[in-house]
Amino acid sequence: MEDEIEILPVTLLEGERSTVADLQRMAGRMKLEFGWHYLLDLTWIIRQLEDVVGKSMIDAGAGTGILQWYLANQGAKVFSVDRESRARLPRRFRRHFKVEGLREEDLARENVLIGGIAGIKQSSIKKTVSELIDVIQTSAIQQPDRRDADGIGQVIIYNQDLGNLVDIPANSVDAIVAVSSLEHNSPDGLEQVVTELMRVLKPGCAMYATLGAARDNDWFHAPSKGWCYSEGTLRNIFNLSPVTKSNYDQYDHLFEALQKNKELQENLAAFYFNSGDNGMPWGNWDPQYQPVGVRKIKREKLIGQ
């Protein structure tokens, strides 16, 4: 396996049809929606991962996104890292998966999510009722297809900035995945994040990250609050050699195919139709960039280095 930069072709959807179907089923059960290109990102990452049973992995910038749950369902131990707190993670996730906090403050106990109505301020009652409804609805959701109990992994919540994974030892995780999250760092900030992620990765193992691609020059996509990166910037930030395989020379052809893709266009998540400032204003299909995947291997150090 070698380092690689790959703008994600829409042919992934057909080539990985069973994975796409699995992701869509799980998203339906967990009441999750996909960003407009996330099926491309997810299938690109998943197709490269070998058997993950018993492997320790980091989902970098995970939020409550589907990949951490998908990998746990396959038997992985997933460190779910995000700067935003998930201490009050909804019960629908806890009911389906083994979830705990890396530190005491990272995940509140389930019994504090919904307290007794007595003593609760009027402003909190609406939220409490909403949480009760969530529990009732979740209990009716069919459990995701699982392996036997011994094959089920877990998700460990870690509310922390990706540039400072102080509680995770160096050379300790088997893989790192990042779905359209690293581009929310500036170029300088992203370099620090990549350095820190590579620190905790075991030698010989890989990081798989998807970001936004820029044809020539880096630019900031305001609706998604993310940077789109040129090939040169990605090579510099991920410390890739000049001969690292890339398909950026096909940028225009791949972008044209993306813009014409009916499957992604006809399956936009509902939230895109609720706003004019979300990347697909009012559900109008108009991609301004395309996703790119970076595979970065942590090389074994030679004796004496």
VOFI-166173 format. One record per residue (C-alpha): x negated, y negated, z negated; residue in three letters. Coordinates in pm, whole numbers, plus 50000, padded with zeros to 5 digits. Each point is the difference from the previous one (the first is absolute). Layout:
<nodes>
c1/c2/c3/res
X/Y/Z/ALA;
...
</nodes>
This chain:
<nodes>
c1/c2/c3/res
50000/50000/50000/MET;
49871/49657/50095/GLU;
50091/49637/49938/ASP;
50257/49863/50241/GLU;
50209/49694/50088/ILE;
50326/50086/50176/GLU;
50282/49769/50104/ILE;
50300/50221/49931/LEU;
50171/50116/50320/PRO;
50376/50049/50007/VAL;
49934/50352/50135/THR;
49933/50092/49636/LEU;
50375/50010/49941/LEU;
50055/50279/50250/GLU;
49678/50183/49923/GLY;
50077/50011/49626/GLU;
50376/50049/50025/ARG;
50029/50238/49703/SER;
49814/49757/49773/THR;
50219/49711/50117/VAL;
50311/50205/49920/ALA;
49867/50095/49656/ASP;
49925/49636/49918/LEU;
50344/49887/50115/GLN;
50175/50265/49790/ARG;
49801/49914/49691/MET;
50057/49626/50050/ALA;
50374/50061/50019/GLY;
49999/50199/49678/ARG;
49786/49746/49816/MET;
50190/49695/50135/LYS;
49690/49857/50167/LEU;
49969/49811/50330/GLU;
49703/49975/50236/PHE;
49824/49690/50125/GLY;
50037/49982/50378/TRP;
49672/50181/50079/HIS;
49965/50213/49684/TYR;
50092/50329/50168/LEU;
49695/49951/50219/LEU;
49780/49919/49700/ASP;
50126/50290/49792/LEU;
49975/50264/50271/THR;
49649/49884/50092/TRP;
49885/50044/49641/ILE;
50184/50326/49928/ILE;
49880/50179/50314/ARG;
49638/49950/49890/GLN;
50043/50134/49647/LEU;
49930/50367/49947/GLU;
50168/50201/49724/ASP;
50038/49752/49714/VAL;
50099/50246/49725/VAL;
49799/49920/49689/GLY;
49821/49707/50164/LYS;
49967/49665/49822/SER;
50089/49706/50222/MET;
50052/49625/49981/ILE;
50293/49834/50176/ASP;
49861/49647/50020/ALA;
50267/49730/49986/GLY;
50264/50269/49953/ALA;
50287/49799/49851/GLY;
50288/50248/49997/THR;
49927/50109/50359/GLY;
50067/50347/50129/ILE;
49646/50131/50059/LEU;
49918/50053/49632/GLN;
50319/50204/49954/TRP;
49943/50196/50320/TYR;
49646/50094/49892/LEU;
50109/50090/49647/ALA;
50270/50219/50149/ASN;
49722/50178/50190/GLN;
49807/50064/49679/GLY;
49761/49704/49972/ALA;
49913/49800/49691/LYS;
50056/49643/50121/VAL;
49874/49687/49827/PHE;
50255/49738/50104/SER;
49812/49670/49987/VAL;
50162/49661/50051/ASP;
49946/49655/49853/ARG;
50376/49966/49948/GLU;
50130/50172/49686/SER;
50207/50317/50032/ARG;
50036/50036/49623/ALA;
50379/50009/50041/ARG;
49992/50249/50287/LEU;
50362/50097/50084/PRO;
50118/50333/49872/ARG;
50074/50138/50344/ARG;
49624/50042/50052/PHE;
49937/50145/49655/ARG;
50279/50254/50039/ARG;
49851/50146/50318/HIS;
49629/49994/49919/PHE;
49752/50037/49719/LYS;
49915/49638/49920/VAL;
49788/49854/49723/GLU;
49795/49686/49937/GLY;
49623/49999/50007/LEU;
50012/49766/49701/ARG;
50278/49952/49747/GLU;
50100/49668/50151/GLU;
50026/50134/50356/ASP;
50330/50185/49957/LEU;
50275/49932/49747/ALA;
50167/50295/49830/ARG;
50322/50107/50169/GLU;
50208/49931/49692/ASN;
49912/49630/50011/VAL;
50127/49957/50355/LEU;
50359/50017/49883/ILE;
50076/49900/49643/GLY;
50331/49988/49820/GLY;
50231/49719/50106/ILE;
50016/49868/49644/ALA;
49752/49724/49939/GLY;
49924/49943/50369/ILE;
50026/49643/50122/LYS;
50283/49924/50240/GLN;
49745/49927/50278/SER;
49863/50355/49964/SER;
50330/50188/50017/ILE;
50030/49982/50378/LYS;
49652/50150/50043/LYS;
50071/50269/49742/THR;
50321/50106/50176/VAL;
49815/50004/50330/SER;
49739/50232/49851/GLU;
50274/50230/49866/LEU;
50151/50021/50347/ILE;
49656/50081/50139/ASP;
49970/50294/49761/VAL;
50343/50133/50099/ILE;
49925/49967/50371/GLN;
49657/50156/49962/THR;
50142/50306/49824/SER;
50208/50068/50308/ALA;
49706/49981/50242/ILE;
49872/50335/50117/GLN;
49648/50071/49879/GLN;
49733/49979/50272/PRO;
49880/50333/50137/ASP;
49721/50117/49770/ARG;
49745/50273/49975/ARG;
50011/50219/49691/ASP;
49957/49815/49673/ALA;
49626/50063/49987/ASP;
49957/49820/50333/GLY;
50164/49675/49893/ILE;
49760/49717/49940/GLY;
50051/49678/49809/GLN;
49993/49624/50037/VAL;
49798/49795/49754/ILE;
50097/49633/49990/ILE;
49709/49757/49971/TYR;
50094/49631/50010/ASN;
49670/49844/50100/GLN;
49833/49789/50268/ASP;
49835/50218/50263/LEU;
49677/49806/49968/GLY;
49950/50105/49637/ASN;
50086/50366/49938/LEU;
49829/49990/49663/VAL;
50181/50307/49862/ASP;
49912/50231/50289/ILE;
49648/50150/49994/PRO;
49762/49986/50295/ALA;
49995/50300/50236/ASN;
50319/50143/49851/SER;
50277/50015/50264/VAL;
50036/50227/50303/ASP;
50172/49754/50234/ALA;
50129/49643/50019/ILE;
50304/49897/50203/VAL;
50129/49650/50062/ALA;
50314/49929/50202/VAL;
50008/49645/50134/SER;
49885/49858/49668/SER;
49636/49899/50033/LEU;
50079/49723/50251/GLU;
50159/49802/49718/HIS;
49645/49912/49898/ASN;
49798/49725/50164/SER;
49695/50117/50198/PRO;
49772/49922/49703/ASP;
50241/50162/49756/GLY;
50039/50308/50218/LEU;
49625/50057/50004/GLU;
49999/50016/49618/GLN;
50299/50237/50001/VAL;
49839/50237/50250/VAL;
49679/50004/49796/THR;
50191/50089/49684/GLU;
50208/50269/50170/LEU;
49688/50160/50144/MET;
49843/49996/49653/ARG;
50264/50234/49856/VAL;
50012/50229/50306/LEU;
49801/50324/49985/LYS;
49709/50029/50245/PRO;
50105/50185/50313/GLY;
50364/49893/49958/CYS;
50200/49744/50197/ALA;
50210/49688/49972/MET;
50291/49964/50244/TYR;
50133/49646/50025/ALA;
50246/49837/50238/THR;
49996/49626/50060/LEU;
50114/49744/50257/GLY;
49795/49974/50321/ALA;
49896/49674/50167/ALA;
49900/50006/50365/ARG;
49707/49756/49976/ASP;
49996/49778/49691/ASN;
50129/50061/49647/ASP;
50329/49826/49926/TRP;
50254/49983/49719/PHE;
50353/50132/50058/HIS;
50206/49782/49766/ALA;
50326/50204/49992/PRO;
49820/50313/49875/SER;
49742/49797/49802/LYS;
49726/50208/50159/GLY;
49689/49954/50211/TRP;
49957/50153/50344/CYS;
49639/50104/50052/TYR;
49780/50020/50307/SER;
49787/50303/50072/GLU;
49684/49813/49905/GLY;
50137/49899/49660/THR;
50112/50355/49925/LEU;
49657/50135/50091/ARG;
49835/49746/49767/ASN;
50235/50042/49705/ILE;
50005/50380/50011/PHE;
49628/50016/50077/ASN;
50050/50198/50320/LEU;
49718/50057/50245/SER;
50007/49843/50349/PRO;
50061/50345/50151/VAL;
50304/50080/49784/THR;
50280/50123/50226/LYS;
50269/49741/50075/SER;
50286/49953/50246/ASN;
50015/49620/49975/TYR;
49917/49993/50371/ASP;
50357/50126/50053/GLN;
50155/49723/49789/TYR;
50222/49850/50270/ASP;
50123/50334/50133/HIS;
50083/50130/49652/LEU;
50172/49674/49902/PHE;
50219/50011/50310/GLU;
50106/50357/49919/ALA;
50080/49894/49643/LEU;
50214/49708/50114/GLN;
50200/50231/50226/LYS;
50047/50279/49747/ASN;
50371/50066/49948/LYS;
49970/50231/49700/GLU;
49841/49738/49775/LEU;
50222/49728/50144/GLN;
50326/50188/49938/GLU;
49908/50109/49648/ASN;
49909/49671/49835/LEU;
50067/50002/49627/ALA;
50310/49819/49881/ALA;
49803/49732/49818/PHE;
49872/49857/50329/TYR;
50355/49895/50088/PHE;
50038/49794/49681/ASN;
49740/49734/50064/SER;
49831/49791/50266/GLY;
49661/50007/49828/ASP;
49900/50364/49984/ASN;
49804/50085/50315/GLY;
50309/50113/50189/MET;
50230/49698/49950/PRO;
50363/50102/49965/TRP;
49913/50344/50138/GLY;
49865/49865/50328/ASN;
49734/50240/50132/TRP;
49693/49785/50067/ASP;
49667/50153/49878/PRO;
49731/49736/49959/GLN;
49718/50246/49924/TYR;
49937/50373/49996/GLN;
49874/50234/49728/PRO;
49646/50134/49997/VAL;
49855/50284/49794/GLY;
49649/50012/49854/VAL;
49842/50327/49888/ARG;
49693/49943/49786/LYS;
49788/50286/49864/ILE;
49787/49960/49689/LYS;
49667/50146/50101/ARG;
49795/50226/49776/GLU;
49691/49825/49871/LYS;
49670/50157/50093/LEU;
49761/50100/49721/ILE;
49781/49704/49913/GLY;
50248/49737/50115/GLN;
</nodes>
